Amino acid sequence: MAKSMVERYEQLLRQDPTSSVFVELAKALLEKGDAQRTIEVCTQGISNHPTSVVGRVLWGKALIQLGRPAEAMEQFDQAIAIERDNPYAYNLIGDVLLQRGLYRSALPILRKAVALQPNNGRVKQWLDQAQQALSGGPAPIFADLGVLATPAAAPEEDAPEPPGSEAAPSAFEARAAAAAGLEPRRAARTETPAGGTDAQAASRVASVEAHGGPSAPAGTPVVEDARGSGPVDAGDQGASRRDAARGGPVDPGQEPGSGRGRAASGPSDPGQEPGSGRGRAASGADPTSEGASASGQESGSGDSADPARGDAAPSDPGAEASSAPVQAADPGASSRGRKSGMLADLPDAPPADEPSAPQGGGLLGDLPPPEAVRARTAAPVTPAPVSSASGGKRSLLDDIPDATELAAAAARNKAAANAKDTEALAAKYEREMHEKIAKERAKQSLLERYGAKTVALFVALIFLGASAGFFILYRSRQGGQTLSETLELAKRAVAQDTGASLDEALRQLDRARDMDEASPAAWALAGYAHALRYLDHGANAEDRRLALEALEKPGVKDGFNGLVLATNALVADDRARESANRALLASQDDVTEVHSLAGSLLIAAKDEKKALDRFDRALKASPGNVRALVALGDYYLASEDFAQALEMFKRAREVSKEHPAARIGMAESRLALEQDLDAALADVAPLAQDAKLPPALQPRQQLVHGEILSALGKYDEARTMLSKGVQGPLAMDFQLALGAAGRAAGKLEAAQQAYEAALKLQPKSEAAKEGLGRTLLDRDREKEALQRLEADGGRKVSLVRGAAYARLGDWKRARVELGKTRVNDRYPPEAVAWLALADAHEGNGAQARDVLEKALAKKPRTDLRVALGQVYWRERALDKAQAQFDEAMKDPRDYEGACSLGRLLLSRRLPDMALKPLTQAVERNGAHGEARDALGRTLLALGRTPEALKQFEAWQLDNPGSAAAQKGFALALYQSGRRKEAEGASGRAVKLAPEDAEGQRLRAALLFANGDAKGGFSALERANKLDSKDPDTFCEIAQAFLRQGQVESADAAFAAARREGPDATCGRVGELYAQLPGGGRGAARTLQDLADKAPTVWDKAFAQVTLARVLLGAGAVKEARAAADEAVKLAPYNGRAYLALGLVAFKQRQEAPAREALAKAVELEPTDGLAHLALADVLVRETAELPRAVEAYESFLKLAGGAPEANRVKKALPLLKRRASR
């Protein structure tokens, strides 16, 4: 049966109490409803992880389920205190409160969450729904707020007003209903308001005041229910109308009974719930005085003391005085104030005399205060002008003009009329003259009007056309360029240094010579271009001839001496090459081509310092000198400064994007750095089809192409391509690449052959020796690697030898070899990893951990991660070790990390989880013995014995000299029932590794199975001496004692197994087996639990066998038979399982199946005396089987003569012999 998640988490937590898996266990326990156990787990986990927000929230959730809300709120406070600006904590707490129906408590938390994540529309939506639920709307349907997405912000919606026909419940009823997750109880509709006649009177008073009537006296008593009766409270309506009349804001979101609407400038609170008493004022008292009305402020607000609401306070002494009667009219307002923190939803009402808690405590301390509504400024009114009543009397004739004024006005009007008439006549005359001239022009012909102009224009067009045609013809013959432009284009083409660009440069130079045949610059450039073509593109003799001819043209040697020297050096034959190079190196010309070529010659002569100086001068003279940049990149590539080489090649490609050497060099640099391999492949793959690719670069392109394919995991394509170059000029490099591709593909035999072929080509090659040694290490042939790689073969060879000694466990010699790899007091990263493991094995685990952590932080590498994970494993920091192995598995060429992860999970008794990484490790390297062994054992533990046998068989065939391979093969054969073959493999394993305790224990089990009890005991003694603390060895010793019937000795051996291995299933089951046939139902339940949790099928089978015997002793025969059948199914070659099945069948009076099962038990366990006894007891019941019964009894006495049943057999045996002889 599969384990439940709770059991698995509990198991992991027992193994590592500091693990963070307690969070997952707490979640699982909460889902099962076990709140008390959740609290215990969270208490223990938070002691190790005090900053776990989720742990605090889960603790609080469990406390709420147990009815302990106050303690829950303390946990929520601590969760938020860890990181107050983290929205995750608020989301989690809001989620818990909403699930429990605590909407009012959830509101401040959700508001804080929205403030921290304003773009999270989902959280805003839940805030709105919680507010609607408090206003009487439906309960929200929500998902887990901790994992909400973040959609675009949604517009906020005002909470709808509750129906005005229903009265709100009391404060206590609302809190109780909210704590239970229900809506508050609403009062039934009645014609009389909730407060009776007093409430009606209060509402009438408020109505009269709202319509401008006289205010009620300050001391007028008002009934409590009338002050907060619900949505239709008359006092609230009156206050709202007074606000509107005075220009104050009206709160449309005001909730029933809150009293918030009576504050002059307080903001609306849509989250306020009925009956909260927040900001409540007595509605029956006169809210304002004459002065207060003029200032636009109101008194009586219960929140007026809050500093955040200072704008609601009265602005004059009159307003302050008016608030005193209100407070006296409602003495319980402060006691009914809202509780601090998140306890407002809970039904535990405080005593009447307890003062109200401050608003800022608990989780609400960090929440933003409600925004104050800015007071609306009254628009200034401009008074209409009012005529003065005083100022003297006016005459009635003041408005009548004088007669002189009338005459002057008439004269002015007449003059204006005359001017207008004159202008109209002038315009009419002008129009008539224009019409007359137009008629006269219309009578002339076009020729008379435009003839002369047309002829002149035609002549001009002919002249311009002829000029343009002549210019176009001339420019077309010259390529549309001037001589200087043509020479500049030719220089740029030569600088790009590709086959196509050189062809283009020569075409441009042909045009330049057409313009000026005697141009020395054109001839000098032409000679240099032909020389480059001769050197890089086929060594055509014609190019050499043309280059030398160009140098003989007049003015070339005098004006372009640098190019002449470079050209001579490029085309010189064997006789003239030395002198040409000497002349070039001695030249003082500051020409970029001279410096670039001189630098390349100096590199070839191993004079690196002068070469770098020449390259520097070349790049100063021309920063875009591609040949200099490529030569520098090749130099850095050979020096293994791959980052600098990549930079040089990039600069070269900025000038000449298609330069083949730059493309190949960039791909090689990226391959060495393991960066952008896809881009590198895209650069070099098209070059294979490029006809212009220089012949010298073709093998290099093919080599890097194959290496990149191998690095990308395309091993078959890579090996096919690399195989084509093993006969070419780079045969050595191709053999090395073939070996590396074979290692990466897991084809280690082919890889070894490639490295051996490389050594034949260059016997002293350190790279070939290193590759051969690593291949042998991959095949678990450490001793052979040490034999074939001589000492002092170089740093790389010493590194391989050190790794071989480390894998053999010889840490002293490993340190000696690894010390040879140090350069300038620095070790290679791989050597650092092996030295740290040596420190860990010698007891300096802390030092090893520190060294590896620093090295990994400086440069992440897979081998460093694997080494650090192994150090963590030794220190029992299993979670940290597993994390490092998980990261190492991401490397597609790594198998050590996957193997280590699988072995770690197998050691944690989780074979089902170990299967995947171990399978991946074997796929990456089928010859890795450690991975094969772990995978085979995992398959055996899961009951997949045939698959395990295939793994061990392939391993021992690949490495027959491996003791571990022979031992695993013997174990698989033993579990398959092939005992004789298993004994042979076990013998080979013990011969190869006589000091292996597990090999001796396995040999003992095989000897017992083959009937050699004496040899089995001798092998067990040897195993116990080799490892005196192995619980499996003690279990095997206990089984041997059980075969002899020595129950007390077996019990002691099982106890020793429990002592050395508390989690060992065989020890726990064995203690119950030694008590047979006792135990009863309690033991049966324990055994069933052990069978379910056992990590291997043989442990499960042993538990089922013991369970069957216990149930048989308890009289539960049917259940015992099921357990026995299950044991046989799990372990079909286990004699003890067939013994239990036979005993149960005999108890069921099924003698034939009993005889068959017991006979099988004797066959599988010929040294088990109790199996012989059980078979004899069945056979003796039939007269025809008496001889066999006598033989079985005699075998029992021989094997288990000291058993308690021996006396009975000895007494009955003589009589049975006489009966059998008849």
Order of alpha helices (4+ residues) and beta strands (2+ residues): alpha-alpha-alpha-alpha-alpha-alpha-alpha-alpha-alpha-alpha-alpha-alpha-alpha-alpha-alpha-alpha-alpha-alpha-alpha-alpha-alpha-alpha-alpha-alpha-alpha-alpha-alpha-alpha-alpha-alpha-alpha-alpha-alpha-alpha-alpha-alpha-alpha-alpha-alpha-alpha-alpha-alpha-alpha-alpha-alpha-alpha-alpha-alpha-alpha-alpha-alpha-alpha-alpha-alpha-alpha-alpha-alpha-alpha-alpha-alpha
